[in-house]
Amino acid sequence: MDFLAKLVLSVLITPLLYGLYLASQVLWPYVKSIPLRRRLAHLPGPPVTGWFILGNVPDLVRTPVHQCMAQWTERYGKIFKVELPNTTAVVLTDPEAVAQVLKVERFEKLTTSYQNMEKLTAEQQPNILTEPLSAYYKAVRRAVTPAFSTANLKRFFPRLLDITQRAMAGLEAAGPAAALDMDRLAQRLTIDVIGSFAFDRDFGATTDIAQPNEALQVVGELMTALQRMLNPLNRWFWWRKEARWLWASRRRYDALVRRALEDLRARPPAEHTLLHHLMHLTDPDTGKPLSARRLRCETALFWIAGFETTAHAIGWTLMFIAGSPEVEARISSELEGAGLLAAPGRPEPRQLSWGDLGGLKYLNAVIHESMRLMPPASGGTVRAVPRDTELAGYTVAKGAMLWIPFYAMQRSERVWGPDAAEFRPERWLSGGGGGTAGVAAGVGVGAAEEDDIVRAADAQAARGFLPFSEGPRSCVGQSLALLELRTALALLCGRFRFRLADDMGGVQGAVSEARQHITLKPGDRGLLMHAIPRMPP
């Protein structure tokens, strides 16, 4: 066959083959989902306004996903359906029903919704985030839990102080005139925390905040690539640059993880570190230590799991503080009363101690209110319905995709009342009209101090606050995240006042630019702020 004939044949066959591929990815899943769609037809929900096979996707593209879900929650109630190309998603925001799903009946995660998080390295492998509630999952969870114990966190606390103080030195060097992306600064802090806490290594991201950092760059690029692959077009059209970028980012991250593990084998981490616990874990499936492949996959997950989420929580909280002079003044007063505020006559406040963390009640309330309004894991969790189940007054069919969007639930007026959209830290304090039960417990908090935060908790609101999820699949590292938040914010607010850059458009401007990808992150400009020293150098 001559070249011209081959070319013509290729031109004719290639579109046909690719059409068959797309049909297998789009049309066939839609056809298979028709019986389930019919069983869920009784649920309320937004109308399909575009081409039927796309369902409500055009609405979710036109309006940021988290905002769209919040609007639909208020319009259609505590349970409704959203039509997707491959299934009908049942959205649940009723706190009592959510507790039933996550804590009582413990529905399994819908693993197909988490497949991107199995593609962190060159090898696709389930990890503690995507693994069902199997013997392997339970073994990994048991193995790493001691790393997040109060005793271990207390041992790590001095190192956390050092890392935060390095970041603050960078802020002082930049000066108050510089509009710095505080979300990016927080990422430098959290990547160094992960390096020290998990690997017993100093990644040096906070040593000089003006210099590029390999760990920060490689992990950040992978997160961005994974976020872009949430767009199905980037998955279906494999030649797009976004798909090629994911492959390249995975290769770079895979090399970074392999290099880190080789270093750890040559110079093992201290016993208190996360990787020490993983490297000494016995795999229940084999009776031997984790295979090199499984160790890489778990390491890759833990490396990024506490990176963006905690960094965004720090950034969003600083944004709310910067946008509310009254809140900033009350935090300053609390810090001053504890001797932790730089002020005339005391340019060097005393060192923050472990015991201080629980006593900063208003700062803790501010952190909780920030995580309520801007939860980093805003997309929530997705579960599979194992049997026909009564939820929020409706029968939800077996096999349905159950979506619990944290952002929408935590801003719902049905749960939090007419002031749900307001930043009001007082709701977390005794007599403040609402709160949470047990969420703030743990890091450096005594029982009596904790009671002041939760005494006024309303049961419905308590179940509607899930920044770390709930039940056996809740975030295993939440105690470390809270320690980072409380420590970083106490030190930063004790040394600096923060002001949003003028072109951010205030708090509302920054919130409107936020986008829900894997995490709820700021817009392309980040969170630009001026850090103004309380005591000029």
C-alpha positions as CSV (number, residue, x, y, z in Angstrom):
1,M,0.0,0.0,0.0
2,D,1.5,3.3,-1.1
3,F,1.9,6.3,1.3
4,L,-1.1,8.2,-0.1
5,A,-3.4,5.2,0.5
6,K,-2.1,4.8,4.1
7,L,-2.7,8.5,4.7
8,V,-6.3,8.4,3.4
9,L,-7.0,5.3,5.5
10,S,-5.5,6.9,8.6
11,V,-7.6,10.0,8.1
12,L,-10.8,7.9,7.7
13,I,-10.1,5.4,10.5
14,T,-8.6,7.7,13.2
15,P,-11.8,9.8,13.7
16,L,-13.9,6.6,13.8
17,L,-11.7,5.0,16.5
18,Y,-11.7,8.2,18.5
19,G,-15.4,8.5,18.1
20,L,-15.7,5.0,19.6
21,Y,-13.4,5.9,22.4
22,L,-15.5,9.0,23.3
23,A,-18.7,6.9,23.1
24,S,-17.2,4.5,25.6
25,Q,-16.4,7.4,27.9
26,V,-19.6,9.4,27.5
27,L,-22.5,7.8,25.7
28,W,-22.2,4.3,27.2
29,P,-22.0,5.5,30.8
30,Y,-25.0,7.7,30.2
31,V,-27.0,4.7,28.8
32,K,-26.1,2.5,31.7
33,S,-27.1,5.2,34.1
34,I,-30.7,5.6,32.7
35,P,-32.4,3.1,35.1
36,L,-30.8,4.8,38.2
37,R,-31.8,8.2,36.9
38,R,-35.4,7.1,36.6
39,R,-35.3,5.8,40.2
40,L,-34.1,9.3,41.3
41,A,-36.5,11.3,39.2
42,H,-38.7,12.1,42.2
43,L,-36.0,14.3,43.8
44,P,-36.1,18.1,43.3
45,G,-33.2,19.7,41.5
46,P,-32.2,22.3,38.9
47,P,-33.5,21.8,35.4
48,V,-31.2,20.7,32.6
49,T,-30.8,23.8,30.4
50,G,-28.3,22.5,27.9
51,W,-27.7,19.4,25.8
52,F,-29.3,16.5,27.7
53,I,-26.1,14.4,27.9
54,L,-24.2,17.2,29.7
55,G,-26.9,17.5,32.4
56,N,-26.2,20.4,34.7
57,V,-22.5,20.7,33.8
58,P,-23.0,23.9,31.9
59,D,-24.4,25.6,35.0
60,L,-21.4,24.3,37.1
61,V,-19.0,25.7,34.5
62,R,-20.6,29.1,34.2
63,T,-20.7,29.6,38.0
64,P,-17.9,28.4,40.3
65,V,-18.9,25.0,41.5
66,H,-18.9,25.8,45.3
67,Q,-21.0,28.9,44.7
68,C,-23.4,27.1,42.4
69,M,-23.9,24.3,45.0
70,A,-24.6,26.9,47.7
71,Q,-27.2,28.6,45.6
72,W,-28.9,25.3,44.8
73,T,-28.9,24.3,48.4
74,E,-30.9,27.4,49.4
75,R,-33.2,27.0,46.4
76,Y,-33.9,23.2,46.4
77,G,-33.5,22.3,50.0
78,K,-31.5,19.8,52.1
79,I,-31.5,17.1,49.4
80,F,-31.7,17.4,45.6
81,K,-30.3,15.9,42.5
82,V,-27.7,17.2,40.0
83,E,-27.5,15.6,36.5
84,L,-24.0,14.7,35.4
85,P,-22.9,13.1,32.1
86,N,-22.4,9.7,33.6
87,T,-24.8,9.7,36.5
88,T,-27.3,11.6,38.7
89,A,-25.6,12.9,41.8
90,V,-27.7,13.2,45.0
91,V,-26.6,16.3,47.0
92,L,-27.1,16.1,50.7
93,T,-26.8,19.0,53.1
94,D,-29.1,18.0,55.9
95,P,-26.8,17.7,59.0
96,E,-28.8,14.9,60.6
97,A,-28.8,12.8,57.4
98,V,-25.1,13.6,56.8
99,A,-24.3,12.2,60.3
100,Q,-26.3,9.1,59.5
101,V,-24.2,8.6,56.3
102,L,-20.8,9.4,57.7
103,K,-20.9,8.2,61.3
104,V,-23.8,5.8,61.8
105,E,-24.1,3.8,58.6
106,R,-20.6,4.7,57.3
107,F,-21.2,4.7,53.6
108,E,-18.1,3.9,51.6
109,K,-16.4,6.5,49.4
110,L,-17.3,6.4,45.8
111,T,-13.8,5.5,44.6
112,T,-14.3,6.6,41.0
113,S,-14.6,10.1,42.3
114,Y,-11.1,10.0,43.8
115,Q,-9.2,8.4,41.0
116,N,-7.2,11.5,40.4
117,M,-5.6,11.2,43.8
118,E,-4.3,7.7,42.8
119,K,-2.3,9.3,40.0
120,L,0.2,11.2,42.2
121,T,3.2,9.2,41.0
122,A,4.1,7.3,37.9
123,E,2.3,4.2,39.3
124,Q,-1.5,4.3,39.9
125,Q,-2.2,2.7,43.2
126,P,-4.9,3.1,45.9
127,N,-3.8,4.9,49.1
128,I,-5.3,5.7,52.5
129,L,-7.5,8.4,50.9
130,T,-9.0,6.1,48.2
131,E,-8.7,2.6,49.7
132,P,-12.1,1.2,51.0
133,L,-12.5,0.4,54.7
134,S,-10.3,-2.7,54.3
135,A,-7.7,-4.3,56.6
136,Y,-5.0,-2.4,54.7
137,Y,-6.7,1.0,55.3
138,K,-7.2,0.2,59.0
139,A,-3.6,-0.9,59.3
140,V,-2.2,2.3,57.7
141,R,-4.6,4.5,59.8
142,R,-3.5,2.7,63.0
143,A,0.1,3.0,62.1
144,V,0.2,6.7,61.5
145,T,-2.3,7.8,64.2
146,P,0.5,7.9,66.9
147,A,2.3,10.5,64.9
148,F,-0.6,12.9,65.4
149,S,-1.0,12.2,69.1
150,T,-0.9,15.1,71.6
151,A,2.4,13.9,73.0
152,N,4.0,13.8,69.6
153,L,2.7,17.1,68.5
154,K,4.0,18.6,71.8
155,R,7.4,17.2,70.9
156,F,7.2,18.8,67.4
157,F,5.9,22.2,68.7
158,P,9.4,23.9,69.1
159,R,10.2,23.0,65.5
160,L,7.0,24.5,64.4
161,L,7.8,27.7,66.2
162,D,11.2,27.9,64.4
163,I,9.6,27.4,61.0
164,T,7.0,30.1,61.6
165,Q,9.6,32.5,62.9
166,R,11.6,32.0,59.7
167,A,8.6,32.9,57.7
168,M,8.0,36.0,59.8
169,A,11.6,37.1,59.2
170,G,10.9,37.0,55.5
171,L,7.9,39.2,56.0
172,E,9.9,41.7,58.0
173,A,12.6,41.8,55.3
174,A,10.0,42.4,52.6
175,G,8.6,45.5,54.4
176,P,5.1,46.8,54.8
177,A,5.0,48.4,51.3
178,A,5.2,45.0,49.6
179,A,1.9,43.4,48.7
180,L,2.7,39.7,49.3
181,D,0.7,36.7,48.5
182,M,0.0,35.4,52.0
183,D,-1.5,32.2,50.7
184,R,1.8,31.5,49.0
185,L,3.7,32.3,52.1
186,A,1.5,29.9,54.1
187,Q,2.3,27.2,51.5
188,R,6.0,27.8,52.2
189,L,5.3,27.3,55.9
190,T,3.2,24.2,55.4
191,I,5.7,22.5,53.0
192,D,8.4,23.0,55.6
193,V,6.2,21.6,58.3
194,I,5.5,18.5,56.2
195,G,9.3,18.2,55.6
196,S,10.1,18.3,59.3
197,F,7.1,16.4,60.7
198,A,6.9,13.7,58.0
199,F,10.5,13.3,56.8
200,D,12.7,14.8,59.5
201,R,14.1,17.0,56.8
202,D,14.4,20.7,56.2
203,F,13.0,21.7,52.8
204,G,14.1,25.3,53.4
205,A,11.0,27.0,51.8
206,T,10.8,29.5,54.6
207,T,14.6,30.2,54.7
208,D,14.3,32.9,52.0
209,I,10.7,33.6,50.9
210,A,12.0,35.4,47.8
211,Q,13.8,32.4,46.4
212,P,12.3,29.5,44.4
213,N,12.1,26.2,46.3
214,E,12.1,22.8,44.5
215,A,9.7,20.9,46.9
216,L,7.2,23.8,46.8
217,Q,7.4,24.1,43.1
218,V,7.1,20.4,42.2
219,V,4.2,19.8,44.7
220,G,2.4,23.0,43.6
221,E,2.7,22.1,39.9
222,L,1.3,18.7,40.5
223,M,-1.7,20.1,42.5
224,T,-2.5,22.5,39.7
225,A,-2.2,19.8,37.1
226,L,-4.6,17.5,39.1
227,Q,-7.0,20.4,39.4
228,R,-7.1,21.0,35.7
229,M,-7.8,17.3,35.1
230,L,-11.1,17.7,36.9
231,N,-12.3,19.1,33.6
232,P,-13.5,16.0,31.7
233,L,-12.4,17.6,28.4
234,N,-8.8,17.3,29.6
235,R,-9.3,13.6,30.3
236,W,-11.2,12.8,27.1
237,F,-8.9,14.8,24.8
238,W,-5.5,13.3,25.8
239,W,-3.5,15.5,23.4
240,R,-4.4,18.7,25.2
241,K,-1.5,20.5,26.9
242,E,-3.2,20.1,30.3
243,A,-3.1,16.3,30.0
244,R,0.6,16.4,28.9
245,W,1.3,18.7,31.8
246,L,-0.2,16.2,34.3
247,W,2.0,13.4,33.0
248,A,5.1,15.7,33.2
249,S,4.2,16.9,36.7
250,R,3.6,13.3,37.9
251,R,7.1,12.3,36.6
252,R,8.7,15.2,38.4
253,Y,6.8,14.5,41.7
254,D,7.6,10.8,41.3
255,A,11.3,11.5,41.1
256,L,11.1,13.8,44.1
257,V,9.3,11.1,46.2
258,R,11.8,8.4,45.1
259,R,14.7,10.6,46.0
260,A,13.3,11.4,49.4
261,L,12.7,7.7,50.2
262,E,16.2,6.8,49.1
263,D,17.6,9.5,51.4
264,L,15.4,8.2,54.2
265,R,16.7,4.6,53.8
266,A,20.3,6.0,53.9
267,R,19.5,8.2,56.9
268,P,16.3,7.0,58.6
269,P,14.0,9.6,60.1
270,A,13.5,10.0,63.9
271,E,11.0,7.8,65.6
272,H,8.4,10.5,66.1
273,T,8.1,11.2,62.3
274,L,5.3,10.1,60.1
275,L,7.6,8.2,57.7
276,H,9.1,6.3,60.5
277,H,5.7,4.9,61.2
278,L,5.0,4.1,57.6
279,M,8.4,2.5,57.0
280,H,7.8,0.1,60.0
281,L,4.2,-0.8,59.0
282,T,3.3,-4.4,58.4
283,D,1.1,-4.8,55.3
284,P,-1.8,-7.1,56.4
285,D,-2.2,-8.4,52.9
286,T,1.4,-9.8,52.8
287,G,2.6,-9.9,56.4
288,K,5.7,-8.0,55.3
289,P,6.7,-4.3,55.4
290,L,5.0,-2.1,52.8
291,S,6.2,-2.8,49.3
292,A,8.3,0.0,47.7
293,R,5.4,0.8,45.4
294,R,2.8,1.1,48.3
295,L,5.3,3.1,50.4
296,R,5.8,5.6,47.5
297,C,2.1,6.0,47.0
298,E,1.3,6.6,50.7
299,T,4.3,8.9,51.0
300,A,3.1,10.9,47.9
301,L,-0.3,11.3,49.4
302,F,0.7,12.4,52.9
303,W,3.2,14.8,51.4
304,I,0.5,16.8,49.6
305,A,-2.5,16.1,51.9
306,G,-1.6,18.7,54.5
307,F,0.1,21.1,52.1
308,E,-2.6,23.2,50.3
309,T,-5.4,22.6,52.8
310,T,-3.7,24.0,55.8
311,A,-2.0,26.8,53.8
312,H,-5.3,27.9,52.4
313,A,-6.9,27.8,55.9
314,I,-4.1,30.1,57.2
315,G,-4.5,32.4,54.2
316,W,-8.3,32.7,54.4
317,T,-8.2,33.4,58.1
318,L,-5.7,36.2,57.6
319,M,-8.0,37.6,54.9
320,F,-10.9,37.8,57.3
321,I,-8.8,39.3,60.0
322,A,-7.4,41.9,57.6
323,G,-10.9,42.8,56.4
324,S,-12.4,43.3,59.9
325,P,-10.8,46.0,62.1
326,E,-13.0,44.9,65.0
327,V,-11.9,41.3,64.8
328,E,-8.2,42.4,64.5
329,A,-8.5,44.6,67.5
330,R,-10.1,41.9,69.6
331,I,-7.4,39.4,68.7
332,S,-4.7,42.0,69.5
333,S,-6.3,42.6,72.9
334,E,-6.4,38.9,73.7
335,L,-2.7,38.5,72.6
336,E,-1.7,41.6,74.6
337,G,-3.4,40.2,77.7
338,A,-1.3,37.0,77.3
339,G,1.9,38.9,76.8
340,L,2.1,37.7,73.2
341,L,1.7,41.1,71.4
342,A,4.6,43.3,70.2
343,A,3.9,46.7,71.7
344,P,5.6,49.8,73.1
345,G,7.5,48.8,76.2
346,R,7.5,45.2,75.0
347,P,8.9,45.2,71.4
348,E,9.7,41.5,71.9
349,P,6.7,39.6,73.1
350,R,7.3,36.5,75.2
351,Q,7.6,33.2,73.4
352,L,4.4,31.4,72.6
353,S,4.0,28.2,74.7
354,W,2.0,25.1,74.2
355,G,-0.2,26.0,77.1
356,D,-1.1,29.4,75.4
357,L,-2.9,27.7,72.5
358,G,-6.1,26.7,74.3
359,G,-6.3,30.0,76.2
360,L,-6.6,32.1,73.0
361,K,-10.3,31.6,72.9
362,Y,-11.2,34.4,70.5
363,L,-8.5,33.5,68.1
364,N,-9.7,29.9,68.1
365,A,-13.2,31.1,67.4
366,V,-11.9,33.2,64.4
367,I,-10.2,30.1,63.0
368,H,-13.4,28.1,63.3
369,E,-15.5,30.8,61.7
370,S,-13.0,31.1,58.8
371,M,-13.0,27.3,58.2
372,R,-16.8,27.4,58.3
373,L,-17.1,30.1,55.6
374,M,-14.1,29.0,53.5
375,P,-13.4,25.3,54.2
376,P,-10.3,24.2,52.2
377,A,-11.9,20.9,51.4
378,S,-14.9,22.7,50.1
379,G,-16.0,20.1,47.6
380,G,-16.8,17.8,50.5
381,T,-17.0,14.0,50.2
382,V,-18.7,11.6,47.8
383,R,-20.2,8.3,49.0
384,A,-21.9,5.4,47.3
385,V,-25.3,4.5,48.6
386,P,-25.1,0.7,49.5
387,R,-28.9,0.1,49.7
388,D,-32.2,1.9,49.2
389,T,-32.0,4.4,52.0
390,E,-34.3,7.0,53.5
391,L,-32.4,10.3,53.7
392,A,-33.9,13.7,54.6
393,G,-37.5,12.5,53.8
394,Y,-36.7,10.9,50.4
395,T,-35.8,7.4,49.3
396,V,-32.3,7.3,47.7
397,A,-31.8,4.4,45.4
398,K,-29.0,1.8,45.9
399,G,-25.9,2.7,43.8
400,A,-26.5,6.4,43.8
401,M,-23.7,8.9,44.0
402,L,-24.1,10.8,47.2
403,W,-22.4,14.2,47.3
404,I,-21.9,16.1,50.6
405,P,-20.6,19.6,49.7
406,F,-19.1,21.1,52.8
407,Y,-19.0,24.7,51.5
408,A,-22.7,24.7,50.7
409,M,-23.7,23.1,54.0
410,Q,-21.6,25.3,56.2
411,R,-23.0,28.4,54.6
412,S,-26.6,27.2,54.5
413,E,-29.2,29.5,56.1
414,R,-31.2,26.4,56.8
415,V,-28.5,25.2,59.2
416,W,-26.9,28.4,60.5
417,G,-29.7,30.9,60.3
418,P,-30.1,34.2,58.4
419,D,-26.6,35.4,59.2
420,A,-25.0,32.3,57.7
421,A,-23.0,34.3,55.2
422,E,-21.6,36.7,57.8
423,F,-18.1,36.3,59.4
424,R,-19.1,36.3,63.0
425,P,-16.6,34.5,65.3
426,E,-18.8,35.2,68.3
427,R,-21.1,32.3,67.2
428,W,-18.4,30.0,68.5
429,L,-18.2,31.5,72.0
430,S,-20.4,30.9,75.0
431,G,-23.5,33.0,74.6
432,G,-22.7,33.7,70.9
433,G,-25.6,31.9,69.4
434,G,-24.3,28.7,67.9
435,G,-21.1,26.8,67.7
436,T,-19.6,23.3,67.4
437,A,-19.3,20.4,69.7
438,G,-15.9,18.8,69.9
439,V,-14.4,20.2,66.7
440,A,-11.9,22.4,68.5
441,A,-10.8,19.8,70.9
442,G,-7.3,18.6,71.1
443,V,-4.3,20.8,70.6
444,G,-3.2,22.6,73.7
445,V,-6.8,22.9,75.0
446,G,-8.0,22.1,78.5
447,A,-11.5,20.8,79.2
448,A,-12.6,24.0,81.0
449,E,-11.2,26.2,78.2
450,E,-12.9,24.0,75.6
451,D,-16.2,24.4,77.3
452,D,-16.2,28.1,76.8
453,I,-15.9,27.5,73.0
454,V,-18.6,24.8,72.8
455,R,-21.0,25.5,75.6
456,A,-23.5,27.4,73.4
457,A,-23.3,24.8,70.6
458,D,-26.5,24.1,68.8
459,A,-26.7,20.4,67.9
460,Q,-27.9,21.1,64.3
461,A,-25.0,23.5,63.6
462,A,-22.5,21.2,65.3
463,R,-23.3,18.4,62.8
464,G,-23.2,20.9,60.0
465,F,-19.5,21.9,60.5
466,L,-17.2,19.4,58.8
467,P,-14.0,21.0,57.7
468,F,-12.2,17.7,58.4
469,S,-15.1,15.4,57.5
470,E,-16.5,13.0,60.1
471,G,-16.6,9.4,61.1
472,P,-13.9,6.7,60.4
473,R,-12.8,8.5,57.2
474,S,-12.2,11.9,58.8
475,C,-8.9,13.6,58.3
476,V,-6.2,11.7,60.2
477,G,-4.0,14.8,60.3
478,Q,-6.5,17.3,61.6
479,S,-4.7,17.7,65.0
480,L,-1.6,18.8,63.2
481,A,-3.5,21.2,61.0
482,L,-5.1,22.9,64.0
483,L,-1.8,23.1,65.7
484,E,-0.3,24.8,62.6
485,L,-3.2,27.2,62.3
486,R,-3.2,28.3,66.0
487,T,0.6,28.6,66.2
488,A,1.1,30.4,62.9
489,L,-1.8,32.9,63.4
490,A,-0.9,33.6,67.1
491,L,2.7,34.4,66.1
492,L,1.8,36.4,62.9
493,C,-0.9,38.5,64.6
494,G,1.3,39.1,67.5
495,R,4.0,40.7,65.3
496,F,2.0,42.2,62.4
497,R,-1.1,43.9,61.3
498,F,-2.4,42.7,58.0
499,R,-4.1,44.8,55.3
500,L,-5.6,43.5,52.0
501,A,-4.0,45.1,49.0
502,D,-6.3,47.7,47.4
503,D,-6.7,45.9,44.1
504,M,-8.0,42.7,45.9
505,G,-11.4,44.4,46.2
506,G,-11.7,43.7,49.9
507,V,-12.9,40.5,51.4
508,Q,-15.8,40.1,49.0
509,G,-13.5,40.6,46.1
510,A,-11.2,37.8,47.3
511,V,-14.0,35.5,48.1
512,S,-15.7,36.0,44.7
513,E,-12.4,35.1,43.0
514,A,-12.0,31.8,45.0
515,R,-12.2,28.6,42.9
516,Q,-13.0,25.1,44.1
517,H,-10.7,22.6,42.5
518,I,-9.2,19.9,44.7
519,T,-9.2,22.6,47.4
520,L,-10.8,26.0,47.8
521,K,-8.0,28.2,46.7
522,P,-7.7,31.9,46.0
523,G,-7.9,33.4,42.5
524,D,-5.0,33.8,40.2
525,R,-3.6,36.7,42.1
526,G,-3.6,34.8,45.4
527,L,-4.2,36.8,48.6
528,L,-2.2,39.9,48.3
529,M,-1.7,41.6,51.7
530,H,0.6,44.1,53.4
531,A,2.2,42.8,56.6
532,I,2.8,45.9,58.8
533,P,5.1,45.3,61.8
534,R,3.5,46.3,65.1
535,M,6.9,47.6,66.2
536,P,8.9,49.1,63.3
537,P,12.5,47.7,63.2
